[in-house]
Amino acid sequence: MAKKSFGSFAVKKAEEEASITSSQPEKFITMNISVDEIRDNDKNMETYTDDADQDSLLIEDIRANGLKQALTVFPDPNIESTFIILAGHRRFKACKELGYLDLPCLVVTGRSQKDRLVNQITSVTTNIIRRNASPFERSKEIIVLQESIRQLRKIEPTYYDTGFTREILAEQTGMTERQLAKYLKVGAHFPQEAAALAGEANLTINELSEVVTILKSDPATTAIDVVANIKARKEEEIGTRLNKQLGSVDQILLKKANSLRSATKRAGESEIEMNPKTKAALIDVLQETLNLMNEMF
């Protein structure tokens, strides 16, 4: 594939991102960087699980519309001419899949530990606000955010006005401290090997927290088994609700049929039995309605 070139639009987006994500925009520069000089952040790989469907959607969007938002990177302190992704690891993966040779990047030039922590906090907070994530991924984001805030407060104790990390987390994420407690519990103790199954089962943060509680109370059990049991329970509950809904639909249709039968009799079509043709037509209509209801539920 021919090398992609990026004009003023990509630079403009990068500058907008700089103005949003930092109170010190002079510590950011924009430049195109070869994909061979960019590497993923270990924290991103620990935090986010693979989502083939979302990845495919992103690839198709970039294929159709190009890369609209620059990556945010910082220089690797250990390897010269190498940059680590701070924000945009999925965009990076999609662009590599599409054959991009270089990418527009917003480069964080501040090299101090404080600079890196501030930008890490900004990146994670921005992801929490802007990006839909599974409860498991969100829990990992909050763990990273908590650790970054703690490290920053050790370097500069007065950086935040409040004295409690949990209060800072609540302010940064917009969550209550009670909500944060569940995410922190899951982020710290939910086994990574069960994350994919939990995602397939659409487990909520409460259900993920339940898994952690069960594992703590019964160390002999496995996370996979617990998640599978909760998944089966959810499916059974959904089935029960659908059956109740279908039962209600059946009752409504029966009442409608009886009402139509009575109306037909009153019209004088038959004193004892509904006209066979009318009855057959009514049965066809009711059966079609039931089939539609089954498809809906």
Secondary structure, DSSP 8 states (H G I E B T S, - for coil): -------HHHHHHHHHHHHHH-S-GGGEEEEEEEGGGEE--HHHHHH----HHHHHHHHHHHHHH---S-EEEEE-SSSTT-EEEEE-HHHHHHHHHHT-SEEEEEEE---SHHHHHHHHHHHHHHHHHH----HHHHHHHHHHHHHHHHHHHHH-TTSSSSS-HHHHHHHHH---HHHHHHHHHHHHHS-GGGHHHHHHTT--HHHHHHHHHHHHH-TTS-HHHHHHHHHHHHHHHHHHHHHHHHHHHHHHHHHHHHHHHHHHHHTTS-SSS--HHHHHHHHHHHHHHHHHHHHH-
